[in-house]
């Protein structure tokens, strides 16, 4: 029988290939965990023993202070009316997101209505934020937008 007809065993892979495969699998798992951690919605950071009423009061006070700061900046001319309304919109949406988990910062007005957002938020965005940001005429008075933002923060439950 000639030597050409003999069967040869399959070639063996080196240990380096096994280690590389293991490293790629571990890296893929870590990337998946990282993506999941970075894309989860923010949650209100509360202690288990914290009083929910006190946490809400603190959150409201923080946002009321930020609204007051934006209103003050608009009053002294640091922000124009259009930018002030954009900031009020951002603050209202951030408060709603932080308090309730509703992803208000990335939802359109129609999406908010469809998801049953409180009427105060929808009304404030419809009456002040959207017209001041998107229409060609002069934006509305920032004091009106500030009052609407305060109403949203005060009444959201």
C-alpha positions in Angstrom: 0.0 0.0 0.0 1.5 3.3 -1.0 2.0 6.1 1.6 -0.2 8.4 -0.4 -3.4 6.6 0.7 -2.8 7.1 4.4 -5.1 9.3 6.4 -3.6 12.1 8.4 -5.2 13.3 11.7 -6.7 16.8 11.6 -4.3 19.7 12.4 -4.4 20.8 16.0 -4.8 24.4 17.0 -2.3 26.1 19.2 -3.1 27.2 22.8 -2.9 30.9 21.7 -6.0 30.5 19.5 -8.0 29.1 22.4 -6.9 32.0 24.6 -7.8 34.5 21.9 -11.3 33.0 21.5 -11.9 33.1 25.2 -10.8 36.8 25.3 -13.1 37.7 22.5 -16.1 36.0 24.2 -15.3 37.7 27.5 -15.0 41.1 25.7 -18.3 40.6 23.9 -20.0 39.9 27.2 -18.5 42.9 28.9 -19.5 45.2 26.0 -23.1 43.9 26.2 -23.2 44.6 30.0 -21.7 48.1 29.4 -24.3 48.9 26.7 -27.1 47.7 29.0 -25.8 49.7 31.9 -25.5 52.9 29.8 -28.9 52.7 28.2 -31.1 51.9 31.2 -33.3 54.9 32.1 -32.2 56.9 35.1 -34.0 56.1 38.3 -34.7 58.4 41.2 -31.9 57.7 43.6 -33.6 57.1 46.9 -32.6 55.3 50.0 -34.9 52.4 51.0 -35.8 54.1 54.2 -36.2 57.6 52.7 -39.7 59.2 52.9 -41.0 59.4 49.3 -42.7 62.7 50.2 -39.4 64.2 51.3 -37.6 63.0 48.2 -40.3 64.5 46.0 -40.1 67.8 47.9 -36.4 67.9 47.5 -36.6 67.1 43.8 -39.3 69.8 43.3 -37.1 72.3 45.2 -34.1 71.6 43.0 -36.1 72.1 39.8 -37.8 75.2 41.2 -34.4 76.7 41.9 -33.2 75.9 38.3 -36.4 77.4 36.9 -35.8 80.6 39.0 -32.2 80.8 37.7 -33.2 80.5 34.1 -35.9 83.2 34.6 -33.4 85.5 36.3 -30.9 85.0 33.4 -33.7 85.8 30.9 -34.6 88.9 32.9 -31.1 90.3 32.9 -30.5 89.5 29.2 -28.1 86.6 29.6 -30.6 84.4 27.7 -32.9 85.5 24.9 -36.6 84.5 25.2 -36.3 81.6 22.7 -33.4 80.0 24.6 -35.2 80.6 28.0 -38.2 78.7 26.7 -36.0 75.9 25.4 -34.4 75.7 28.9 -37.9 75.6 30.6 -38.9 72.8 28.3 -35.7 70.9 29.1 -36.2 71.4 32.8 -39.9 70.3 32.7 -39.1 67.2 30.7 -36.1 66.3 32.9 -38.2 66.7 36.1 -40.9 64.4 34.7 -38.3 61.9 33.6 -36.4 61.9 36.9 -39.6 61.7 39.0 -41.8 59.3 37.0 -39.4 57.5 34.6 -41.4 58.8 31.6 -38.9 59.5 28.9 -40.2 63.0 28.3 -36.8 64.5 27.1 -37.0 62.4 24.0 -40.7 62.3 23.3 -42.6 64.7 21.0 -45.7 66.4 22.1 -47.9 63.9 20.3 -45.9 61.0 22.0 -46.5 62.6 25.4 -50.3 62.9 24.7 -50.4 59.3 23.5 -48.6 58.1 26.7 -51.1 60.0 29.0 -48.7 62.7 30.3 -50.3 65.1 32.7 -52.3 67.9 31.1 -50.1 70.6 32.8 -47.0 69.4 30.9 -48.8 69.0 27.6 -50.4 72.5 28.0 -47.1 74.2 29.0 -45.3 72.7 26.0 -48.1 73.4 23.6 -48.6 77.0 24.8 -45.1 78.2 25.5 -42.2 75.9 24.5 -43.3 74.8 21.0 -44.4 78.3 19.8 -41.4 80.0 21.2 -39.0 77.5 19.7 -40.6 76.9 16.3 -42.5 79.8 15.1 -41.0 82.7 13.2 -42.6 85.5 15.3 -41.0 86.8 18.4 -41.1 84.2 21.3 -43.5 84.7 24.2 -42.5 86.3 27.4 -40.2 84.0 29.4 -42.0 84.9 32.6 -45.0 83.0 31.3 -42.9 80.0 30.4 -41.4 80.1 33.9 -44.8 80.1 35.6 -45.9 77.2 33.4 -42.7 75.2 34.3 -43.3 75.9 38.0 -46.9 74.7 37.6 -45.7 71.4 36.0 -43.1 70.8 38.8 -45.6 71.7 41.5 -48.5 69.6 40.3 -46.8 66.5 38.8 -47.7 63.5 40.9 
